[in-house]
Each structure stands twice: as C-alpha cells, then as structure tokens.
Amino acid sequence: MFARPLYMFASVGVMVLSTFFFLTLMRSGSAENMPVAVVDKDQSSISRRLIHEMQATPSIDIQLVTNSYPEAREAMQQGKIYGIFVIREGFYRDLVAFKRPQLDFYITNAYTVGGNTAYKQMLTMVNLTSGAFQREVLRKKGLPDDVIMHRIQPLTIEGHMIANPWGNYSVYLVSTILPGILGLICMMVTIFAIGFELKMKTSHAWLHTAGDNFAVALLGKLTPYSVIYGVLGIGCYIILYRFAGFPIYGNPARLMFGLLLFSFSMEALGVLMISLLPTLRDALSIGALYAMLGFSLSGFTYPQMSMLAPVKALSYLEPLRHYYLIYVNEALMGAPAINSLPNALALTGFMVAAFLVTPRLHNALIYQNYPLK
C-alpha cells in the first residue's frame, strides 16, 4: 500500500479532493451567478430598469446586453450563457396601453442546473415586474395598498420545507454524492488491490505469506483498507454534520453505522467483482459501471417512484439506494430505527452474498490461468 502511492491517492486523496470540491461548489446552498444574455429591442426606461433588477438578483449574471438576437444565440451555442431574455420592441408602449406585452425566454437544457436556475429567476423577475406595474396603476386610481395586494395576489402560499427549511441544495446532493464517491473508491481500490496480484502473478507469494490459508490471506488484504474506509466514512460524517452544519434530526450513531455498512458492502462487492471476473481489466470496467449506476438509481436525483418498473426493481441491487433511504430516515425525517432496519439488513446481505463466490477467487489465485490483459 505504501510502496505504491496510487493506493493512497485513489482512496484518501480522491476523497479529500471530492469533499473540498462539492462543499465549495454551492457554498450558499444554491447555484449562483448563472450567465444569461438580454436582447433589449425596446430600449426604453422600463426595459433598462427590468435589466437592472435582474442583474441585482444573486442567481443571475447578465453577461451580454444587445439588441441582436443572433448575437445572443451564438453566445448560447458557444456555451457562454445558459439563457436568453428577450424584451420585444414596443414593450413599454404595450404595457402602458394594457395590451399584455410578451416576453420570451430561451433556455439551454444541455446544462440542467444552469438552465433551470436561470429560467426560474427570469420568470420570478417577470412576475415581480408585472405585479409592480399593476400596483402603480391601482395606486394612481386611489386604491389603498391592502386592497391592491389582494387584487394582485389573491392567494398567498406558505411553503414549509420539511427538514431543510433553507432550501439548501447541498443538503440533498452532497450528503449522498460524497458517500457515493466513497463507495466507488471502496469498490475500485479493492478490485485493483486483489486483481493486481493476479495480473503480476504474485498470488502464490500472497497465499504463502498467509500460510496458504485463503481466508487469512483475504482478511489480511482487506483489513488495512477497511480501516482506511472506516476512517474516511467517519471523517465524511464529521465534516458534513458537524463542521458544514448539515441537519440531522434522527440518531447520529445509526446514520454513521449506516455509512460504515455501506462502505463495507461496496468493498465486499469489489471482492465479488474480482471473484466473478478474475481479470483486472474486466473487473474494473464492470465495477465502475455498476458503481456509477448507483448515482442514477439511488433516487436522490431522479425519484424512484417515477422510474419504470424494471428499473425500479434494479435500484434495490445498488447499495447506494439503501444508504440513501437510511440517510433520509435518520438525517431528514428523524424516523424510528425500524424504518432503517430493512436497508441495513440489505447492506449486510450484500456483504454475505459477495463472500459466497470467493472459492472462484481462490482457484484463480492458485491456478493463475487467466489472461494478463
């Protein structure tokens, strides 16, 4: 492990860099300064005021103000902006004449977060502008402000976000992405550590060191990595829920235990991959595909209830799905332990199932009859 720096970098180094990256990605809890362009064909005082108000919002950064739509479209095609806000000619004239002027949005969904954030902020500004204009008109007609507000907004909506009242995207995303990366590290490093013995034909020396006892050899190989994964998991937990201040409404010990179970289950699945495919290249390829699918199938980005039935069934074969449910139960909902018990048993089942195929790995270590590449 210490003779080859790759092992330490692929485990500790990657996890530290990932933690730093994702915790600084959205420091305020949401995406900010999304670049957009404004095509102002009206060139009126009200259009300039609207542009000024848009620039004042923290989520939008107006990179280009022009009266040429092709220029703005070219900037979008080059990936410089996420949205185009078009103020048509005659906007102010139609507004004062109560002709319901039209505003146009063009959004690129090639960048989902950037495009959706830009659209949301531009739509909010349009609604606020419409309300402000109606308020001024009604004021000039002599209506009091309380009557005006009831006309502009007859229904008032109060939103109460469970467990995350700040609407902090990091709470939902980073709390699952970082453990997912830890699980990916556990699997890939485990596959490489064992598969490298097969590739370099050193498995006989490895078994001889363990007194030709396969169980001792495997335990000796995995124990140091398990300690590292455990320390990384505990460190991830401390950073997220102590220093970063992410909410946790349930039992902290159960959540930490679930994270450790998840990391060890991914390590065990790494053993399963190299046992079923005792060729380093094949095991790494399949292991990476399997682990990366966990981010899509776990349900924290795309809800599981909206997945097709076969895909929904496959999601339960991903340990990250079970850890995500433990996280929701313990950190966000503060649910009883019985709610997380099925998922904890599923993670334990992954570990048991993985070691049922180790006789195949034992044979591979003895006979070394697998290709080197």
C-alpha positions in Angstrom: 0.0 0.0 0.0 2.8 2.5 0.9 5.1 1.2 -1.8 2.7 2.3 -4.5 1.3 5.8 -3.9 -1.6 5.0 -6.2 -3.4 3.2 -3.4 -3.3 6.1 -1.0 -4.1 8.7 -3.7 -7.0 6.7 -5.0 -8.5 6.4 -1.6 -7.6 9.2 0.7 -6.5 11.7 -2.0 -9.6 11.3 -4.1 -12.0 11.5 -1.1 -10.3 14.7 0.2 -10.4 16.4 -3.2 -14.0 15.4 -3.7 -15.1 16.7 -0.3 -13.4 20.0 -0.9 -14.9 20.3 -4.4 -18.5 19.6 -3.5 -18.6 21.6 -0.3 -17.3 24.7 -2.1 -19.4 24.1 -5.3 -22.5 25.7 -3.8 -21.3 27.5 -0.7 -24.6 29.4 -0.4 -26.7 26.3 -0.8 -27.8 27.0 -4.4 -26.3 27.8 -7.8 -25.4 31.5 -8.2 -24.4 33.9 -11.0 -25.8 31.9 -13.9 -24.7 33.7 -17.0 -27.5 35.0 -19.3 -28.0 37.4 -22.1 -30.6 40.1 -22.6 -31.9 41.1 -26.0 -33.4 44.5 -25.4 -35.2 45.6 -28.6 -37.4 48.1 -26.8 -34.5 50.4 -25.4 -37.0 52.1 -23.0 -36.6 53.3 -19.4 -38.8 50.4 -18.2 -36.7 47.8 -20.1 -33.5 49.2 -18.7 -35.0 49.1 -15.2 -36.0 45.5 -15.7 -32.5 44.6 -16.8 -31.1 46.4 -13.7 -33.4 44.5 -11.4 -32.4 41.2 -13.0 -28.7 41.9 -12.5 -29.4 42.6 -8.8 -30.6 39.0 -8.2 -27.8 36.7 -6.9 -28.6 33.8 -9.2 -28.3 35.7 -12.5 -25.2 37.3 -14.0 -26.0 39.2 -17.2 -23.1 38.7 -19.4 -24.4 40.3 -22.6 -27.0 43.1 -23.3 -27.7 43.5 -27.0 -30.5 44.3 -29.5 -29.4 41.4 -31.7 -30.9 38.0 -31.1 -28.4 36.2 -33.4 -25.6 37.5 -31.3 -27.2 36.2 -28.1 -28.0 32.8 -29.8 -24.3 32.5 -30.8 -23.2 33.1 -27.3 -25.6 30.3 -26.1 -24.4 27.9 -28.8 -20.8 28.5 -27.6 -21.8 27.6 -24.0 -21.1 31.1 -22.6 -24.6 31.7 -21.3 -27.5 29.5 -20.1 -30.5 31.6 -21.1 -31.6 34.5 -23.3 -34.2 37.0 -22.1 -35.9 38.9 -25.0 -37.7 42.2 -24.5 -39.6 42.8 -27.7 -39.9 46.1 -29.4 -42.8 48.2 -28.2 -42.8 46.6 -24.7 -43.2 49.8 -22.8 -45.9 51.1 -25.3 -47.9 48.0 -25.0 -47.5 47.9 -21.2 -49.0 51.4 -20.6 -51.7 50.6 -23.1 -52.7 47.4 -21.3 -52.0 45.3 -24.3 -50.3 42.5 -22.4 -46.8 42.7 -23.9 -44.9 39.4 -24.4 -41.5 38.5 -23.1 -39.5 35.5 -24.4 -37.2 33.1 -22.6 -34.7 30.8 -24.4 -33.1 28.2 -22.1 -30.5 25.6 -22.8 -31.2 22.3 -21.1 -27.7 20.9 -22.0 -26.8 22.3 -18.6 -29.8 21.3 -16.4 -29.0 23.1 -13.2 -27.8 26.3 -15.0 -30.7 26.4 -17.4 -33.4 25.7 -14.8 -31.9 28.2 -12.4 -31.8 30.9 -15.0 -35.3 30.2 -16.1 -36.7 30.3 -12.6 -35.0 33.6 -11.8 -36.1 35.2 -15.1 -39.7 34.1 -14.5 -39.6 35.4 -11.0 -38.5 38.8 -12.2 -41.2 39.0 -14.8 -43.9 38.2 -12.2 -42.5 40.8 -9.9 -42.4 43.4 -12.7 -46.0 42.6 -13.6 -47.1 43.0 -10.0 -45.2 46.2 -9.6 -46.8 47.8 -12.6 -50.3 46.7 -11.6 -49.6 48.2 -8.1 -48.6 51.6 -9.5 -51.6 51.7 -11.8 -54.0 50.9 -8.9 -52.3 53.4 -6.7 -53.0 56.1 -9.2 -56.6 55.1 -9.1 -56.7 55.8 -5.4 -56.9 52.3 -4.0 -55.3 51.5 -0.6 -52.3 49.2 -0.5 -54.1 46.4 1.3 -56.8 46.3 -1.4 -54.1 46.4 -4.1 -52.2 43.5 -2.7 -55.4 41.4 -2.5 -56.1 42.1 -6.2 -52.5 41.4 -7.3 -52.1 38.3 -5.2 -55.5 37.0 -4.0 -53.9 33.7 -2.8 -50.9 33.7 -0.5 -48.9 30.5 -0.4 -46.9 29.5 2.6 -44.3 26.8 1.9 -42.8 24.8 4.7 -39.9 22.6 3.6 -39.5 19.5 5.8 -36.0 19.0 7.3 -34.4 21.6 5.1 -36.2 25.0 5.5 -33.3 26.9 3.8 -33.8 25.1 0.5 -30.2 24.2 0.5 -29.4 22.0 -2.5 -26.1 20.9 -0.9 -28.1 19.2 1.9 -29.8 16.9 -0.6 -27.0 16.4 -3.1 -23.7 16.4 -1.2 -25.0 14.2 1.6 -25.4 11.4 -0.9 -22.8 12.2 -3.5 -19.9 12.1 -1.1 -20.8 8.7 0.4 -21.4 7.5 -3.2 -17.9 8.5 -4.1 -16.6 6.8 -1.0 -18.4 3.6 -2.1 -16.9 3.9 -5.6 -13.4 4.2 -4.0 -14.0 1.2 -1.8 -15.0 -1.0 -4.8 -12.4 0.1 -7.3 -9.4 0.0 -4.9 -10.5 -3.4 -3.6 -10.7 -4.7 -7.2 -7.3 -3.3 -8.0 -5.6 -4.5 -4.9 -6.7 -8.1 -5.5 -6.6 -8.0 -9.3 -3.1 -6.7 -9.3 -1.9 -9.9 -7.6 -3.4 -11.9 -10.4 -2.0 -9.7 -13.1 1.5 -9.7 -11.8 1.4 -13.5 -10.9 2.2 -12.8 -7.2 -0.8 -14.6 -5.8 1.2 -17.6 -4.8 3.5 -15.4 -2.7 0.5 -13.7 -1.2 -1.1 -17.1 -0.2 2.3 -18.4 1.1 2.6 -15.3 3.3 -0.7 -16.3 4.9 0.3 -19.9 5.4 -1.6 -21.0 2.4 -4.8 -20.1 4.2 -7.1 -18.3 1.7 -9.4 -16.8 4.5 -6.4 -15.4 6.3 -4.9 -14.0 3.1 -8.1 -12.3 2.1 -8.7 -10.9 5.6 -5.1 -9.6 5.8 -5.5 -8.0 2.4 -8.8 -6.2 3.2 -8.3 -5.2 6.8 -6.0 -2.2 6.2 -8.3 -0.9 3.5 -11.3 -1.4 5.7 -9.7 0.7 8.4 -9.0 3.4 5.9 -12.5 3.3 4.5 -13.9 3.4 8.0 -11.8 6.5 8.9 -12.8 8.2 5.6 -16.5 7.5 6.4 -16.3 8.9 9.9 -14.4 11.9 8.6 -17.0 12.5 5.9 -19.7 12.3 8.6 -18.0 14.7 10.9 -17.3 17.2 8.1 -20.9 17.2 6.8 -22.9 17.1 10.1 -20.5 18.9 12.5 -18.5 21.4 10.5 -20.7 22.1 7.5 -23.8 22.1 9.7 -26.0 19.8 7.6 -29.2 19.0 9.5 -29.6 15.7 11.3 -32.9 15.1 13.1 -32.5 11.4 13.9 -30.0 9.3 15.7 -26.4 10.2 14.7 -25.0 6.8 15.7 -27.4 5.0 13.4 -26.6 7.2 10.5 -22.8 6.7 11.0 -23.4 3.0 11.3 -25.3 3.0 8.0 -22.5 4.8 6.3 -19.9 2.3 7.5 -22.2 -0.6 6.5 -22.5 1.0 3.0 -18.7 1.4 2.6 -18.0 -2.2 3.7 -20.7 -3.5 1.4 -19.1 -1.8 -1.5 -15.8 -3.3 -0.5 -17.4 -6.7 -0.4 -18.9 -6.2 -3.8 -15.4 -5.3 -5.1 -14.4 -8.8 -3.9 -17.4 -10.2 -5.8 -16.5 -8.5 -9.0 -12.9 -9.7 -9.0 -14.1 -13.2 -8.0 -16.6 -13.4 -10.9 -14.2 -11.8 -13.3 -10.7 -12.6 -12.2 -9.1 -10.3 -14.8 -8.2 -6.9 -13.6 -9.4 -5.0 -16.7 -12.8 -6.7 -16.9 -13.4 -6.4 -13.1 -12.5 -2.7 -13.1 -14.7 -2.0 -16.1 -17.8 -3.8 -14.7 -17.2 -2.5 -11.2 -17.0 1.1 -12.4 -20.2 0.7 -14.4 -22.1 -0.9 -11.5 -20.9 1.8 -9.0 -21.7 4.7 -11.3 -25.2 3.4 -12.0 -25.9 3.7 -8.3 -25.9 7.5 -8.5 -28.7 7.4 -11.0 -30.7 4.5 -9.5 -30.4 5.6 -5.8 -33.3 8.1 -6.2 -31.7 11.3 -4.9 -31.5 13.0 -8.3 -34.4 11.3 -10.1 -37.2 9.9 -7.9 -37.6 6.2 -7.8 -41.3 6.3 -7.9 -41.1 7.8 -11.4 -38.8 5.1 -12.7 -40.0 2.3 -15.0 -40.9 -0.9 -13.0 -37.9 -2.9 -14.2 -35.5 -0.1 -13.4 -37.2 0.4 -10.0 -36.5 -3.2 -9.2 -32.9 -2.9 -10.3 -32.4 0.1 -8.0 -32.6 -2.2 -5.0 -29.5 -4.0 -6.2 -27.5 -0.9 -5.6 -26.1 -0.3 -2.0 -26.3 3.4 -2.5 -30.1 3.2 -2.8 -30.2 1.6 0.7 -27.8 4.1 2.2 -29.9 6.9 0.7 -33.0 5.6 2.4 -31.1 5.3 5.7 -29.9 8.9 5.3 -33.5 10.2 4.6 -34.9 8.3 7.6 -32.2 9.3 10.0 -31.0 12.7 8.9 -34.0 14.3 7.4 -37.1 12.6 8.9 -35.9 11.5 12.3 -37.8 8.3 11.8 -37.6 5.3 14.2 -34.9 2.7 13.8 -37.3 0.1 12.5 -37.7 2.2 9.3 -34.0 1.8 8.5 -33.7 -1.8 9.6 -34.6 -3.4 6.2 -32.0 -1.3 4.4 -29.3 -2.1 7.0 -30.1 -5.8 6.5 -29.9 -5.3 2.7 -26.4 -3.8 3.1 -25.4 -6.8 5.3 -26.8 -9.1 2.7 -24.5 -7.6 0.0 -21.5 -8.5 2.2 -22.7 -12.0 2.8 -23.5 -12.6 -0.9 -20.1 -11.3 -2.0 -18.1 -13.8 0.0 -20.2 -16.8 -1.3 -18.3 -16.6 -4.6 -14.8 -16.3 -3.1 -14.0 -20.0 -3.9 -13.8 -18.9 -7.5 -11.2 -16.3 -6.5 -9.3 -18.9 -4.5 -9.0 -21.0 -7.6 -7.9 -18.1 -9.7 -5.1 -17.3 -7.1 -3.9 -20.9 -7.2 -4.0 -21.7 -10.9 -3.3 -18.3 -12.4 -4.9 -19.4 -15.7 -6.4 -16.0 -16.6 -5.1 -13.6 -19.2 -2.8 -10.8 -18.0 -4.6 -8.1 -20.0 
